[in-house]
C-alpha cells in the first residue's frame, strides 16, 4: 500500500506531491494539522477512504505549535508498484481525521496514477 503517513490554525491534510505515480520510487510526505480547539488528551480517528486506519490521542502523535494547532509530519517511500495490501491503489484517496464527536477536523486527498 502507498504509505499515507499545512498551515493555519484550522485543520488539514496535505501531501508533498498531490499526484503520485505508483511506478516511481519517490518519498512522499504527509502533513496533518489539527485545529487549536483540540487538546493533547483528545482521541481522534484517522480514516483513509472511509476506513479506520488508526485511533490515537492527539498528544501522542502531534506536536503543539505556537498558534496552538497540532502538527504531524510523516514520510514514506513508494514501493514502485500499483498493488497494496488492499489491492489496487490507483485512484484518488481521501484522508480524514475525525474527533470524538464525529466531526471531521482535518481532510485532504492524494491521487495515485499508474
ZITANOR-V91537 format. One record per pair of residues at least 4 apart in sequence whose ideal C-beta (glycine too) atoms are under 7 Angstrom apart, sorted by the first residue. I is the first residue (numbers start at 1). J is the second residue. Records with the same first field share a line. If there is no record, write none. Layout:
BEGIN
I=J  J
END
This chain:
BEGIN
1=84  85  86  89
2=20  22  78  84  89  112
3=28  76  77
4=30  48  93  95
5=30  74  75  76
6=12  14  31  33
7=33
9=35  36  67  68  69
10=35
11=33  34  35  97  105  106
12=33  106  108
13=30  32  95  106  107  108
14=31  108
15=28  29  30  108  110
16=28  29
17=28
18=110  111
19=111  113
20=26  28  78  110  112
21=113
22=78  81  82  89  90  112  114
23=80  114
24=78  80
25=77  78  80
26=78
27=75  76  77
28=75  76  78
29=73  75
30=74
31=73
32=72  97  106
33=69  70  71  106
34=38  58  62  69  70  97  105  106
35=69  105
36=67  68  69
38=42  58  70  99  105
39=58
40=57  58  59
41=57  59
42=57  58  99  100
43=55  57  100
44=56  58  97  98  99  105
45=52  55  98
46=53  54  95  97
47=51  52  53  96  98
48=53  93  95
49=93  94
56=60  61
58=62  70
61=72
62=70  71  72
63=70  71
64=68  70
65=69  70  71
82=88  89  90  114
83=87  88
84=89
89=112
90=112  113  114
91=112
92=109  111
93=109  110  112
94=107  109
95=107  108  109
96=104  107
97=105  106
98=102  103  104  105
99=103  105
END
